[in-house]
Amino acid sequence: MQIVSQNRFKDHLTSSETTTQVGILPQHFLQLCSSEQNMDVAIDITEFSYLPAQAEAMRVPVPPSERLRLPLPDGRRVSGIRYGTGSPQITLLHGAGLNAHTWDTTALALQRSVLAIDLAGHGDSSWREDADYTPRTLAVDVAAALDAWTDRPQVLVGQSLGGLTGAALAAARPDLVADLIVVDITPGIDTSAGPAALREFYAGPTDFASRDELVDRAIAFGFGGARPDTERGVFHNTRVRPDGRVEWKHHFAHLAAQALAAHDPGDASAPSALSSAGWQDLDGVTAPVTLVRAIDGFVSAADADDFARRLPGARVVAIPATHNVQETAPARLAALITDRLATAGL
């Protein structure tokens, strides 16, 4: 498969992608994805230790799963998870403040070879010194990962920031994408409603004595669900530093107070992650495109109508779910992905 350098990839895109302005998608932080139990208990807390219980609840087999890491030319690394065996046909991109494990239940529902990638600044992928987490910049690392870890065009599924990143990738590297599914996001959408509580949550400390302390804080702010789910989410979204303190893995948490204070969709000259410049990427996508609208998520019926008007060849599907569709309606989303896989002839 063709390998394209980061510079060549950026040559394809407009100069606006090099901005260091960060646009946060606030409600991603409200749904903490995946976990740990009490740090004082001596138990196995490897990153895949929760899959058996999740699989049992869904009554499906547990697929082989492994962590992948790829060094990048600039000294950073991109990381991801491969579920199942054989060459992946489906690649999943998470939203802001999440990580590859947000797709665990969707991957279990799919029961196929699946690749879930940690976007730069998230999960086990490196943070960027320039704090540039706009979609076209993120897409560079995704392209490198697909060149290394896949051998065929993918059904590419991106939720929120991952959806905009998927559009940027599909426009610049059509050889990597057979079908694009954008989950509950459109370029330029207004997601700024109600970020005050989130700003307060992240305005506090960025490191903690234990994960239990962070779980307690999240629950006190009304974020997450039942405590076991919140524990699982905190485990997968945090790390223990050499000094024993616990901190968020994703860079956005460390930038959140500044970013939320200046939250704005941006424009073509100074775009954020939410920039309406993403329409240019979608216009350039040659693969079939599907928009999944979460009925209780970010994309309104009017937003979906606007998407259909701008991209008359695209398919629009509404699913009863919240913004993190992969967590709140994984079976429905997996069925849609499987349908697109068949349509793409994969």
N, C-alpha and C positions, 0 to 999 in steps of 0.2 A: 504494500500500500504506500502511496506517495507520502513522503515526509516533508513538511513545510516548516521552515524556521520561523521563530517568533517575528523577526523583522519582516519577512516576506508576508506573513499573515497580516501584520499591521499595515503593510503597504496597500493591501486590498481595501482597507477601511479608511474612514475619514479621520482627520487629525483630532476630532473631538474625543476619540476614545482614550487619548492620553491624559485626560483630566485627572487630577487627584481628588476632586470633590466626590464625596461618598454620599449616596442616597440610601437611607435605611428603609426597609419595609417593616414598619413597627410591629405588626401583629404576629410576625414570625416568632418574636421573642415571647409571646404569650403562650405558645404551645411548645413546652420544653419536650424535646424528643429523646427518650431512652436514658440509662440509669445506673444507679448503684444502691446497694443496701448499706446498713450501718457500718461505718468504717472500723468500729471496734470489734466486729465479729470476724473471725478468721475463716473466710469462705472464699471460694473461687469466684472472682469477679472479672474474668476475661471478657472481652467485648462481645463474644458470641454466646456467653453463658445464658442469656435470656431467650435465645431462639427456641430451645426445646419447649419451654412453657408456652411461648407464643404459638408454636406449631401445634402443640397439643390442644390449645384452645380453639384453633382453627380446623383441627382434625386433618392435618396434612403432614407429610413427611418433612423432616428437617434436611434441607439440602446441604451438601458440603459448602463451606464458606471460607474465604481467605482474604487477608488484608494485602493489598498491592501498593507498592511505592515506586515512584519513578523520579530519578534525579532530573532536574531541568538545567539547561545551559547556564542560567544565571546563579546557580547555587541553591535555589529553592527546590522543593519537591512537590509533586502532586500525588495524592493518595486516593485509594478507593477500595471498594469491597466487590469481590466476585462471588455471586451466589450460583450454585449449581456447577455442572461440569460442561466441558466443551467451550467453543468460542461463543462469546455473548452475541446475542441478536438485539438486545434491548439495553439502552443506557439511560440511567436516571440521574437527574440533576436537582438537588434540593434548593430550597429558598434561603434567604438571608437569616443568619443566626441559627441555622439547622446544620445537619451533617448527613453523611450517607446512611446512617442508621435510621433516619426518619422513614426510609423505604423498607424496613425489615418486613412489616406485615404485607406490604404490596408484593415484595419479592416472594414471600411464602405463598401468597395466593397465586402468583404466576406459575410457580413450579417449572421454571425454565432457566436457562443460563442468562444471568442478568449482571450488569455492571452498574454499580452506584458510585459516583465520583464525589469526593469532597472538593468543593470549590475552593479556590485560593482564599486563605484567611479563615478557613473553617475546618473542623475535624482534625485529621492528621496531615492536611496540606499546609504548606508554609504560609505565614503571613507575608504581606507585601510591605516593604519599607515605605513606599509611596502612598499606601492606603488607597490605592486605586482598585475599587471593586465594582467597576462598571462592567456591563455585560460583554462588550467587545474585548476588553482586557481579560476577563475571566475565560472567555472562549478560547484564548490562545493555549492555556494550560489544558483545557478539555481536548483540544485537537491533538496535542502531544500525547495525551493519555490514550485516545482512541487509536492513534497511529501505532502505539506500542502494544495495546492490550486487545485489539479487535482485528479481524481480518475481513470484515464485510461492512457495508453501510448499515447503520443502526436505525431501529425505531427509537427515536430520541424523545424522552419525556422530561420536561422541565417544569417544576412548580415555582411560581412567582419569580423571584430573581433568576432561578434556574431556567424558567421558560424564556425570559428575555435573552439569557445567555445562549440557550439552544437556538433561538432565532438568529443571533449573531453568528453562531457557528455554522448553521445550515446555509446562510447566505454566503459566507466566505469559503466554506469547504463542503460543497454539495456532494463530493465523493464520499463523505463520511455519514451522510444522513439519508435514509430511505423514506422516512416518514417523521413528521414533527408533531408532537402533542404538547400544547402550551396549557398549563394548568393554573387557572384562576388568576390571571394577570393580563393586562394589555398595556402597551406603552403609554406613558403620561397619565396613568390612572391616579386618582387622588386617594391615597391611603393614610392621610394625615389625621383623620378623625380619631380623637381620643388617645393621643400619645402621651398625655400628661402623667398617667400612672406609670407608664413604661419609663419615661424620663426619670421619675423619682426612683424607680427600682434600680436603674443603672447609675444614678447619681451617687449612690452609696459606695461601699467598698467594692473593689474589683478582685479581692482575694479574701479567703475565708479559712477558718481554722479546720473545718471539716465539711464534707458534702452534706451532712445532716444539717449544718447551720444554713447552708444555701437552700436546701429543700424547705426548711422552716420559713425562710425569707420569701421564697417563691409562693408558698401556700398562703402566707400572711397577706401577700399582695393579690391573692386570688388567681394566680397563674398556675397552669397545669391542671391535672385532674385529681384522681385518687392518689394517695401518698405513694403506693408502689409504682405507679406510672410516672409520677414526678421524680421519684428516686432514680428510676431507670433513665429518664431524660437527663437528669443532672449528671449521672455517671458518664453517659456518652458525650456530653457536651462540656465536660470539665477535665482538668488534668491536675496532678499533684506535682508541685514544683520541688526542686531539690531541698528547699528549706522546709518542706512539709505542708506549706500552705496550698490551698486549692484555688484555682483560677479558671475562668471560662476559657475554653479552647478557641472560640471564634473571636477574631479581632474586633468585630463590630461591637461587642460588649464593652471593649476598652475605648471605643470611639463614640459610644452611644450618646453620652451627654452632649457632646459637641455636635454630632450629626443630627440628633433630634431637635436641637435648638434651632438649627438652620434647615429643617426638613422642607424640601421643595422638589418638585419633579424636574426642575432644571430646564434647559433649552439646548438647542444645537450647539451654541457657542460654549456653554458651560454645563454639560449634562450631568445629572445624577444617575444612579442606577435605574431610576424610573423615567428617564428622559423620553420624551415623545419621539426622539430620533430613532427609537426602536422600530417605528413603522417602516423606516428605510430598510432595515434588516428583513422584516417580514415581507416587504415588497420584493426583496431579492431572493426569497426562498423558492426553489423550484420543486422541492418535495411536497407531497400532500400535507396540508396543515389542518389540525383539529384544535379548537379551543374548548377546554373543559371549564364550564362555569360552575363554581360551588354556589348553591342557592343561598347559603348563609355565609358566603365569603366576601371577597373584595369586589368581584366583577358583577355589576348590576345588569339587569336586563337591557338597559339602555347602552351600557358598555358593550355588551355582547352584540347588540344590533349594529353598533358602530363598527365593531370588528368585522361582522359579516358584510357590511357595506364597503369597507375598505378592501377586504379580501373576499370577493364574491365566490371564489372557488373553494373557500375554506368550509369546514364542517364545524358547527357549534353544538355542543352537547351540554345540557344542564344536569347536574347530579346533586341530590340532597346531601349536603356536606358543609363543613366549615372550610376555612381557607386552606388548611393543611389536609387536603383531600386524601392524600396517601395514608394518613393516620385515622381519619374519621370515616372513610368509605373505601378501604383498600380493595375489597372484593369487586365493587363496581368499577373502580379504576382499572384493576387488573383485567376484567372482562373487556373493557374498551381497548386496552393495550393489545390484548390477544387478537381482537377483531382487526386492529390496524396491522398487526403482524401478518395475519392471513391475507389482508388486502395488498400488502407490500410483497407478497409472495415469498416470505421468509420462513 
